[in-house]
């Protein structure tokens, strides 16, 4: 891969899956990366240690907390000097198969009101308010600190979901949060374009992450793979490479788009 002058890149939810692959994709490009995590410190450190190059860092924050989100942006700036690229990847998916307090199934016909409210509040705080608050902090920083000569003023990539369009009847708050993230990205694309900052969202379909390994086994996995005419699901590395490309200096004209990335499993 061709090497470029290193930029400062903040990737949220980078301890595993798409976030970890995205951190590696930017580091392989020659960029300096801050790996954000919420609770999986050991995994996050393994990702950090796997990154080629120098100047990388590690920051913990709960994006559901406005105070911790603001601190994340400040620590990212301290490590990188300037944040040139923000990747809003971190998201909470309340697993319908989980039990106890982490039970995520909030299908309207099958859940009680308190569980419904809790699922919506928890999901939106992390998946929508978190990226919105972090974008505010990072974009204001981009406006205040001049980029390197010849570099764009900034790039923001939001990792949304096919579920925003396809529907998520078992976890409606997740689908709604991603639809909100897409709309938020379009609003920011218009607001920040006069300042040279591009904002784009990507809407992946099903991805073969370690967290999804159980779902991809047996008949359930066959049905999921059959949703795409390619007969498979995406890899984290494929999504990461798409995110990297959307943040390239020459990708300004894609700003405002929501890029479907689902192997033709859902067309609109």
Secondary structure, 3 states (H helix, E strand, C coil): CCCCCCCEEEECCCCCHHHHHHHHHHHHHCCEEEEEECCCHHHHHHHHHHCCCCCCEEEECCCCCHHHHHHHHHHHHHHHCCCCEEEECCCCCCCCCCCHHHCCCCCCCCCCHHHHHHHHHHHHHHHHHHHHHHHHHHHHHHHHCCCCCCCCCEEEEEECCCHHHHCCCCCHHHHHHHHHHHHHHHHHHHHHHCCCEEEEEEEECCECCHHHCCCCCHHHHHHHHHCCCCCCCECHHHHHHHHHHHCCHHHHHHCCCEEEECCCCCCC
